[in-house]
Amino acid sequence: MLDSPSLRIAVRRDPPTVEDLRSTTVTDDPVQRRDLILLERARGGDLDAFNDLVTCYQDHLYALVVRMVPDRDQAADAVQEAFFSAYRNLAGFRGGSVRSWLSRICVNAAMDAQRARKRRPVQPYPELEDEAWQPKAGDDADPVRLVLTDERQRVLTAALSRITPDQRTAIVLFDVEGYDYAEIAAMTSVSLGTVKSRIHRGRLALRGLLEGRMDLFRG
Amino acid sequence: MNDRPPEDMADRLHTSHADHDLLLVTAHATGDTLGADAQRAGGLVADCRDCRALAGDLVAIAAATHDLPAVARPRDFTLRPEDAARLRPAGWRRLVASLGAARLELIRPVAAGLTTLGLAGILLAGLPLAGGQATGSAAGSGVLSAGKSVDAGSQAASSGGVAAAAPAASAAPSGGTRYSDGGSPGAIASPSGRDTSSEGSSSVGGGPVYGTVASPPASGSDQIRAAAGQPDATAVPELGPATLDKSGTPGVNVPLLTVSSLLLVAGVGLLLLGRAAKNAGGA
């Protein structure tokens, strides 16, 4: 973790003074500490510090949003809008994890994009056919297995795009991103029980949609 | 004791899979069941082949979802200086942004409290007026007027009038009608048929209101003047058009109304400000 490229971006700057951290909670987690330092500098008007945060989290946040908003252009717009919103609302950060804060803003932006998509339907998910997923398997991978994996991912992504946005959001945050129920509840502003219900119903709906292709998933 | 149900029960469970609680099985496969639910779900998975297959499929789907690869980011999302300049809040937005999300937590209850106080105050201040417009039907305001009118009645008696305290009090409940607006004929009566407060002046409350029959013992306007703290209860009335008093809002507690209105405006303003700050934050 300490030799990650994102951390190098942070440590190339001067160390912060004590005053820089006055409005944040200093933690032992180096990543969180780095994030808080960058955020504090961004609050002070340092655009480079904010862009360092963007660099650290844009891959993760785009991967999150593109699962919720399967149209990639709309997903990219939602992520951009989320970063705009985060910059505009730097003063609104109330401590805690910067990553969670940014994720929450992105989830809100993604849900807005989904609502907009519902109002103005476009060509349904043309990007699902494109093969630009990453990372690709190495050269030593078994070709048959590679094809099966690709096919499984394709049908699963297609099925994910057909369940309700709320269920999709909950499943992506839980299964793909690994957030726990409480974090998802906070991010989506619903109760813990609602999060569980959405995940259960979403999984059941996925199973119904994948019923004829379950051979891809078994063993 | 055998934990498994008898063979026929297992068959029944299997044949009635459509009736099984699939959400319970899903929750069980996710690890979200406890106690009796866990036992029930475990029984379904153990005894129903379809439920067992469902649970296995759900676990496989969850694993496959977890393994979905990340998607390549199509562009860089870093902000340019012109974006930053555009996004930096200015004017009133800067003020709103300075409130910060932390202060919003404080603003909401304060705003709600002020709004509630304002509404309650306005209702309280308006009660006598409401009683008056209800043509004596508001017993509470009538009682209030009756209580206050005793003094007025005794004043009228001491000034040589024929009104006594008892009739004055009995007239009080209907005294409210005397303060209805100008459109209500016969609303205002005075012992001699004229309200002295209207002498030489035009109606403040929306035009002259003509009294009906002058009934000397009633002394209604005197009672209400007394209740409103007007000093001319002993003035000699004349017959003629009667009007509302100079405030135009007889029976209304004007200071309370003013303060309540200010509280209401402040509360609503704070609520709107909080909403604007939240929207400006976008998070």
Interface residues (C-beta under 8 A of the other chain):
Chain A: L47 F50 N51 V54 T55 Q58 D59 Y62 A63 V66 R67 R72 D73 A76 V79 Q80 F83 F84 S85 A86 Y87 R88 N89 A91 G92 F93 R94 W101 R104 I105 N108 A132 W133 Q134 P135 R152 Q153 L156 T157 L160 I171 V172 D175 V176 G178 K196 I199 H200 R201 R203 L204 L206 R207 L210 M214 F217 R218
Chain B: L22 L23 T26 A27 A29 T30 D32 L54 G56 D57 L58 A60 I61 A62 A64 T65 H66 L68 P69 A70 V71 A72 R73 P74 R75 D76 F77 T78 L79 P81 D83 A84 L87 R88 P89 A97 S98 G100 A101 A102 A280 G281 G282 A283
